[in-house]
Amino acid sequence: LRAEYARDFDLADEGFRNGRVASTTDTKAKYWREWQKYCEPLGVDPHLAKETTCFQTRARVLSGFAARTRRGAFGRGRQIGTGSVASAITAVGQAISLDTGVNPTKNEGSKQLIYPLHVMMAGFRKEDPATVKKLPIEVDIPEYLASFGKRNGSSARDRAIGDLTLIAFYFLLRIGEYTMKRHRNESKQTVNFRVADITFFKRGEDGKLRQLPRNASKEEILAADSAT
């Protein structure tokens, strides 16, 4: 019977770990450590339990921590955006919720931050610089660079730029689609992209694509007509 329960809990823990991205987990852990250190000199319970912390104290300490986060005290010493401040408050609230089942950063039964934090975040947001929109690269750009590298008289550098641009556009920038996790843990979300992960095809005399063997030579791979 004990073994059955142990398997249940192990499976639940595995699902919990797999549901977290390593970088996000590290960031949350950092803010929780900073929050605990922030509360200690104030003599405030870091879990902000209702029995020990009144609403006014809770709002004041949380807003102070948000302000310290805002001015970059836990990073590079430069003011950060409202989104990053919200992430820090969310990290604190979720850590407390995991321990106590209650998230003191939000109104009961609501996803909205308690009113003082909500108003403060709105004020921060007004001070944030305007978002600089970045135009996406369309498919014609990497295809142009690749075709430029294949022109007569092109240098090895031109060919390399064209090839690397195609790799970056179709594979490396879509790492979540083309790679898989090697181990089920929170430290590695994906494995490195490899040539072995690509299937190459060559068009035959009948016009149909045929898969190249896994041991195809470099020359055969370079002459391939398609890849997935």
N, C-alpha and C positions, 0 to 999 in steps of 0.2 A: 504493500500500500504506500509506504514512504517513497519507494522508487517511482511509482506512478505520479505522485505529486511533484517529485523532483523533476521528472521529465516535463511536466506541465510548466513549471516555473522556468526551467531552462529554455523551453521554446518561447515563452513569453519574453524572457530577457533577450533572446536572440532577435526577436521581432523588434523590440525596442531599440537595440543597438543598430540594426539595419535601417531603421527609420531615421537615423541621424546622419548628417554629413559631417565628416571629420572637422572641417574648418569651422562650421557653425557650432559644433560641440565645444571646440576649444575656445571660441569667442564667448560663449555663454559661461563656460567655467571661469574665464578670466573676469568677467563682470561680477560673477557671484563672489569671487575672492575679494575683489575691490569693494563690493558692497559690504561684506562682513568687516573689512578693515575700516570702512567709513563709519559704520555704526558703533564700533567698539569705543572710541573716545567720547561719544555722545551718551553712552550707557543705554543704548536702545537695542532691544531684541531684534536681531536681523530677520526673524520670521514675522515680525510685526503682529504678534498675536493680539487679538482684541482684549484679552485679559490683562495685558501688560502695556499696551500702546493705544492711546486714544486716537481718534480720527485726525485731529489737528496735528499731533506729533507725527503720525504716519505720513500725512500729506507733506509736512514740512521737510522731513528727512528725505523722502523720495524726490521731492523737487530739488533739494540741495544736491543730492547725488546726481540728478539729471543735469543740473547746471555745471557740476564739476566735470561730468562726462562731456558736456557741450564744449567746454573750453579746452578739451584735449588732454586733460590731466592723466588719462589712462592710455594715451596713445603717443603721438609725436609732439604734443604741446601746442597744436594748432586747433582752432575752432573747427568742429565737425558739423555735418548736416543734421537736420532734425530726424531724418530716417535712422541714422546711426544712434542717436540718443534714444529713440523709441526702441531700438533693438536692445539697448542696455537695460531699459526698464522692463522690457518683455523678458529678458534673461533672468532678471531678479524675480519677477512675478512667477515665472514657470518653475524656477528652482524652489521657491517657497511652496508652490502648489504641489510639487512632487513630494514634499516632506509632510505637508499639513492638509492637503486637499482644498486649500483656500488660496486664491490669488488676491492679495491685498492691494494690488495696483489698480484693480478694476472694480467697478460697481457690482454689487452682488447680482447674479443672474444676467449680467450684461457683458458684452465684449468691449465696452467703452471704458477708457481710463477714468479714474475718479476725477471729479470736476476740476480741482486745482491743477492736476497734471494735464488734463485736456486743454484748459485755457492756456497754460504755459507752453505746451507744444504748438498751439495755434500761433502764439507770439513768436516762438522760435522760427516757425515756418515762414512768417512774414519777413524775417530778417535774412533768410537763406538767399543766396544768389540765384538768379534765374537759371533754369535748366538749359544746358547747351545740348541741343538735339544733334545727334550724329546720324548722317545718312548711311544707309546700308550699302555694301558693295554688291552690285548685281552680278549675275553670272557672266555677263559679257566682258567684264574686266579681267578675271583670271583666264578666260578663254583667249582674249586678245594677247595677253602676256605669253601664254603658252604657244600660240601660233607665231608670235614675233620671234620666239626662240628657235622655231623650226625653219625660219626663212633661210634662203641661201645667203651665206656670208655672215650669219649670226655667230657670235662668239660663244665660248663655253659658259661665260658668265650669263649671257642672255638666256641660254638654254636652262641653266640652273635656276634662274629667277622664275622662268615660266613653270618649270616642274615643281619647285617649292611652293609657288603660289597656288597651284592646283591642289597640292597636298594640304596646304593650310585651309583652303576654302572648303574642300569637300570632306575632309576627314578631321583634322586637328581641331577645327572650330566647332565640331559636332561630336566632341569626345563621348558624351553620354549615349549617343546613338550607336557608336561604332566600337565601343569597348565594353568590357564586362569586369565585374569584381573577381579578383583572384581568391580572396579569402572573405569569409563572412565576419567582418569586424568593422569597427568604426574608423580605423586608421587608414584604410585604403578603400576608396570608392571605385576606382577603376585600375586596370593594368595598362601598361604602355602600349601604344599602337605599334604594330609590327607589320613587316611585309607579308608575313604568314597569314595575317588577318584579311588580306586582299585576294580576291579571285580574279585572274586575268583571262581575257578572251581574245581570240584571233578569228577574223572573218575568213572563211574558206572560199574556195573557188565558186561554190554555189551561193555565196552571199550570206550564209548562216554563221552565227558566232559559235565557236567551239572553245571550251575551257582548256586553258593551257595546263599542263601537268604541274604539280607542286615543285618538281625539280627542274623546271624550265630554266634555261640559261638567261644571263643578263640581256643578251641580244634579243632573245625571244620576248622577254618581258618588255623591253623598250619598244619593240615593234607591235605590241598588243594594241587592239582596236577598242577595247572596253575593259572596264574593271568595276567590281562591286565590293 
